Amino acid sequence: MQSPALLHDVKNGGSGVQKKLASGFTLDLGPLKEPLGFIRVLEWVFTIFAFATTGGYSGSSHFTVNCNAAEPKDVNPVFAYPFRLPKTPYQIPQCNGSKPDDTYLQGDFSSSAEFFVCVGVFGFLYCTATLVLYLGFQHVYRQTSRGPIIDLVVTAAFAFLWLVSSSAWGKGLTDVKWATNPDHLVMNDQCNGTCKPGEFPSMGRLNASVIFGFLNLILWAGNCWFIYKETPFHKDPNPPATMEEEGSPGP
């Protein structure tokens, strides 16, 4: 026959487990005062800046067509993220009155741009997940060495990805600037010497994206050291001996 205490434990066993699960999340803003949490917040912010300044960008180049005494006609080839430049055609007016053919910007630089944005988006998601872990489940993160070790490996991998993607996108942006340069566009065969270069497209936002990419590289690489200090690899395997272990001094 079961005792009343055992029956009480069985009845309340489910609620006890639920209370433990519910109490697993413990909000603690203390890690934000430490380099581990503070740098992660900076990574979260600069990662957003990196992919937001690249994705959604649209711009246009500009040149004019001068046909004798006629009013100059503006031509504005447009381009946008992900920088598949031949996607959008533009037309160059002909001075002889004939119907102009479609003309396209040259170059597909989508691979480097999309790779850069992809690294930024996944970096943002990882920063969000680890901040929740740091602030709400710090006791779980520090309970075993597995959490810091995994965090160190992933953070180091993102540092490498920022290096590769920022370098690739920096080269891609240089090619985009060349392909949309008005001085380059007026050399088109359809211009026949009647085109005059205009304003260069605004690239300040894209220049900032490359800068944010390399800033993320510095932040993620530097954060590896502070995460490494949380792993057992950083702890001294031979702690100093205590006075009792050393024994009393001799006469």
Secondary structure, DSSP 8 states (H G I E B T S, - for coil): ---HHHHHHHHHHHHHHHHHHHTT-----GGGGSHHHHHHHHHHHHHHHHHHHHTT-EEE--EEE--TTS--EEE--EEETT-BGGGSEEE---TT-----EEE---B-HHHHHHHHHHHHHHHHHHHHHHHHHHH-HHHHHHSSHHHHHHHHHHHHHHHHHHHHHHHHHHHHHHHHHHT-HHHHTT-TTTTT-EEE------HHHHHHHHHHHHHHHHHHHHHHHHHTTSTTSS-SS----HHHH-----
